[in-house]
Each structure stands twice: as structure tokens, then as C-alpha cells.
């Protein structure tokens, strides 16, 4: 094992150009962690927020950007019994993935699905952990509690999260409506399984939800836009509906919102972030994915859509593409 490695630093934060290669020590795994030689990394919106100084890592986490990776286990901590050196894993990390080596709690690692390469495996953890916890729920998060036969509205349907949500919702028996900002993206969403694709630039998504459901509305709305959509999301929900907030890309402060629908329709408004959850909670999600979702991936019925890949050293270009919102699916970084 080398003593040093290349990683991507974001310095004091700022525009994508602050992302440049640097050299630092190879991290050492704690008792419950594994050390991974990174082969591929997923780029996610929280990475952009951290680079901008808006999403600092929690205490004890690596200051290096990157929340998911795939590669080979090189060493394991003293308490790890679930994997061993040589295993090919993907991991939801607590930071540090934009690097040649990264540590992650063993509970947050999963084997590559059969037939997957490093890039496709690395595209899984952040979106699949997030969608499973928020759309379907776990013991530690009510989530959307989406059930077969229900209807869900997915905003941002061509993002990595959106593609995953459309596919998993369809796989587990829901009717899926989804929004995006162009006809080309709407066509892509239909290809991923959406029953109705709504161009939010040209259409009122509330009216389109009413039309698509025959006035019955939705059981669940999965939203990453935030404040500008809050009141309209409430109007999209039927009695006992659930609004699940996972990001605030359009703003986090909603004013002058009519809250009567929450009471009249017995609505639930919930949300969460993944990073502050405990290792045990993330491990619970990993167990659910291994049991419920990995067989679906291996059967080829769901899977990530890779829009573009860049070498690790070109992380700035990957972030610029993400901020443009021109992509459909995942943006990836590769090493070696």
C-alpha cells in the first residue's frame, strides 16, 4: 500500500474550477470500516453544495468531497466480518470518495450487482439509499411508504434520483408521474417507465396530475425543488397523501402557503437527509437494498443511466455539467 494518494481538493470553496488534484495521506480504516481502492465515483448534488460551502461534512467525516464509490477492498478494520480484501464493493461513504483510496463503514458497503462494472456499481449508493429510504421508508424514517397500486409524482425525473425513483416505483407496482424541463427529457422519462411525463416549463403540473389521474391525484410526491413547489405539491395529493422533501434546489423558505389541505386531506409532510444518519441506520437501508433491490438490478429490470464520465482530475468539468442540468441520469468520475 502506498503512503500517499491523489485526491481532489476544493480549497476554500467556490466555482467548479476550485476542484484540483492534490496529494495527501492514504486514510486508515477504523475498526468498523473498510479501505477501498477507488475505481469509479458518482457525482451528486450534495457534492456541488459542499464545494460551494453550503453543505459542510458532519463532525469526524472526511473533508474531501464524494459520497459514493466502487472499487476493491484493500484492508478491513478489526471488527469487520462482512467483507475481506479483494472483494469488489460499492459504498455509501461519509465523504472522501474523490480520491484514489477511501474508507467507508462496512455496513454501508454492498457487493457489485452481478454483471455490473465499476462505473455502474459506483452510480448506485447515493441515489438508491436515498430513494429507498424516502420513497418506501425504513424503521427510522417514515418516508413515502409507497405501496403497490398507489400513484407517485417524481419531480426532477431525469436526475440520478429521479431515474432511480421512476424505475423502483414502477418495479414495485406504482403508477408514476414525473416532471422535467424539456420534451427530450420527458421522452427519456417515458423510456425509464414513467406513465406520464410533464414538461414543467410548458405545463401546469398540478393540472396535468389531475388530468393523468382522472382527478384522483397522487398518494406520494417526491420533491427536490422545495419552496416554489410546496403549495402546488399539497394540491397534487389526495386524502392521506405524503409529501417527501429531499432537497431545496429552488429555495428552502416558503411563504404565504395555504396549509388547510394538510388538515382537510390528512396529509403528511416529511423529509430527510442521508449524511447525518447513523451507521446503523444506513446499514439498515443497505440490508433492505441487498434483499429487495439487488436481485432486481441483477435481473436487468432497473439500473443507473450513465450520462457522462470524466477522469478524476477533471472533476471540475463534471461539476459544471451537473450545474448546467443538461444531463440525464448520472455523472461519473473514473480512476485508472
N, C-alpha and C positions, 0 to 999 in steps of 0.2 A: 504494500500500500504506500502511495506517495504521502509526503507530509503536507504538501500544498496542492491547491487546485485553482482552476479558473472559475470565477463566479461573476454574476452581473450586479454591479453596484448602481444605486440610483442617487448616490451622493446626498445632497440636501433636498432633493426632490425638484419637480418641475415638469417641463415638456418631455416628450419621448426621448429627445436627444441626450438626456442625462443618463440614460441606460448605457453603460460602457463596461467592457470586461475589466476585471481586476483579479488579483491573486491573494489568496488567504489560506488559512489552515483547513485541512480536511476535518469536518466535525466528527466527534466520537459519540457512539450511541450510548444512551443511558441504559439502565437495567431493563427497561421495558421497550426499548427501541431497536430498530434495525438500521444499518448503514447501507445505502443504495448507491451503486454506480449508475448515474442517471444516463438514460439513452434518449428520452424524449420528455417534454414538459408541455403542459397545457397552459395557454394564456387566458386569463379570466378578468372580468370587470373589477373584482377586488384588487387585482394586481395594479391596474391603472389607478385606482383610488389610492393605494399605498404609495405609488410613485409620486402622486400629486400631493401627498401629505395629508390625505383625508381619511386614511384607514390604517392607523398605526398597529403594529403587531402587539398582541397581548403580552403581559409580563412573562419572561422566560422563553419566548419564541424567537426564532432566528430573525434578525433584521433584514435578511436577504429576501427579496420578493419571490413568490412562487408557492402555490397551494396544491399542486398535483404533479406527479411524475410517474414514470415507469422505467424499470431497469433491473439490474441484477443485485441481489443481496450479497454484500461483501463481508459483513460481520453482524453479529447479533448480541444484544445485551444478555446479562446473566439470567434474567427471568424469562427470556423468550423461548417458547417451545413450539410455536405455530409455524415457524419457517426457519430456514437454515441457509448458510452461504451457498450460492449457486442458484437459488430459486429466482424465477422471474416474477416480479410483483409490480403492481401499480399501487400508489399510495396517496391518500389524502394527507398532505403534510401540514404542519403548523407554521410553515414558512421555509424558505431556504431552497426551493426547487430550481431556481435559475442558477444552477451550479453543476459541476462535474460529479459531485457527491452530495448526498442529502440524507439526513436522518428523519425517521418518522416512527411514531408508536406502532408496534407490531399489530395492535388491534385495529389500526387504520389502514392496513395493507390487505390487498386481495390478489390472488393469482391472476395472471393474464387469462382472459377467457380463451378457450381453445380456438385456435385459428387466428388470433389477434397478433399483430406485431407491436413493437414498442410505441409507435405513434398512436395507434388506435387504442391501446391499453391506457396510455397516459391521458387520453381525451375523456376518460370515464369518471374519475373520482369526484371532482368538484361538482360536476353537473348531476351525476347520478345520486350522490349523497344528498345534495340539496333538493332535488326533485322528489326523491323518495320520502325524505323527512317532511317536506312541506305539502306535497300533494296527497300523500297517502297517510303519513303520520307514524309516530312511534310512541312508545310508552312515555317518553319525555317531551313530546310535542304533539299537540292535537292535530296540527296540520289541517289539510283539507278533508281528510277522511273520505276521499273519493271512493265510491263503490260502483260495482258493475251496474250498468243501466242509467247512471247519472250523466249529467252534461257539465262539461267544464269549458270555461273560456280562458285561453292562454294568451297573455299579451307578450309581445316580443317573440313571436313564434319561429323566427329564423335565427335567434341567438342559440348558443350552445344549450342553455337552459330550456329554451323554447322547443327546440328539436327533440330533446330528451323527454320533455313533458308531453308533447304530442304523441310520441311513439309509445311511451309507457301507459298513458291514459287509454289509448286505443287497445294496446295489448291486454289490459286488464278490464276491458269491457265498457268503457265510457264513450259517449259521443263528444267529439272535440271540435270546438270553435277556436279560431286563432286569429290574431291581428298582426299585420306587418305594414310597411310603408311604401310598397310598390307592387305592381301587378306581377312582376317577375318573382318577388318574394312570396306573394300569395300562391303562385303556381308551385313554388318549392314546398310550401306548407301542405298543399294538397298531396304532393308526392310523398311527404312524410306521414300522411294518414289523416290530416285534418278533414273533417266532414264539411266544414265551411271556413273559407278564408276571407278575412275582412281587411280591406285596404283603408287604414285609419285616416289617411290623407284625403281620401275622396268620399268616404262613407262615415256616417254616424254609427259607431259600433254598438250603441245601445239599440238603435232601431234595427240594425242588422241582426242582433241577437234575438230580438222579438220576432223578426221575420223567419229566421232559421229555425227557431224552436216553436213556431206557431203560437207565440205569446206565452209559452210556459216558462221561459227564462232559464237560468243556469243554477245548478247546485253549488258550483265552486267557481271562483275566479282566482287565477294565479297571476299576480301583478308585480312587475318590477319597475313601473313608471312612477307610482306614488301619488303625490298631491293632486296633479292635474286630473287624474282619473278617479279619485276617491269617490266623489259623489255619483259619477256615472257608473262606477262599479257596483255601488249599492243598488242602483236601478236595474242592473242586469240580473240580480239574484232573486230567486223565488223564496217562498217561505222555508225557513230553516237553512238558508244558504250560508256559505262560508267564503269570506274574502281573505285570501292569504297574501300577505305582503312580503316580498323577498328582497326588494331594493327600492331606491328612490331616485331613479335616473332623471326624473322630471322635477324633483323637488320633494322636500320632506315636511313642509308645513302647509296644511290645508285649512283654508278659512271659509267662513260662511257656508258651511255644509249642513244640509238638512239631515239631521240624524233620526228623524221619525221612522224611516224604513227599517232601521236597526231594531226598533221596538216592535213595530207593526208586523214585520216579517220574521221576527225572532232570529235575526242574523248574528253570525259570529264573525268578528274581525280579529285576525291573528297574524302572526308573522314571526320571523326568527332570523338570526344569522348563524352560520355554521362555525365560524372560527372560535368563538368563546365557549362552545360546548366542551364538556369534559371528554377525556379519552374514553371513558366507559360509555358515554352516550354516543360518541362517534363509532365505537366498536359495536354497539347495538345496531346501528344503521348498517354497518358493514356486514354483520351477520344476516340481516334481512336481505341485503343485496345478493349475498352469496347464495342464499336459499331460493329467493324469489326471482331475481333478475338475471343472474349469471347464466342459468340454463336458457333463458330467452335470448341472450346475446350469442351464446354458442350455437343456438338453433338458427341464427341469422334473421330473427324476426324484428330485432331492434339493433341499433348500433350508432356510433357517432358519425356525423358527416364532417369530413375534414375539408375546410375551405382553402387553407394555405399553410405551408410550413416554411420556417426560416431557420438558418443556423442560430445557435445560441447567441453568437456575437452580434447578430442583427435583431436583437430583442426590440430595439427602438423602432424598427420598421414594423414589427408585429404589433406594437402598441399603437402606432399611428394608424394602422389598418383597423384595429379594434375601435379606436375613437372615431373613425370615419363612418362606422356602422354599415359599411358596404359589404360585409361578409355574411355568409350563410353558414351557420354551424361553427365549428371550432377552428381556432388559430393555434398552431403548434410550433414549438421550438425543438430542434434536434441537435444531438451531440454525436460526434464521431462519424 
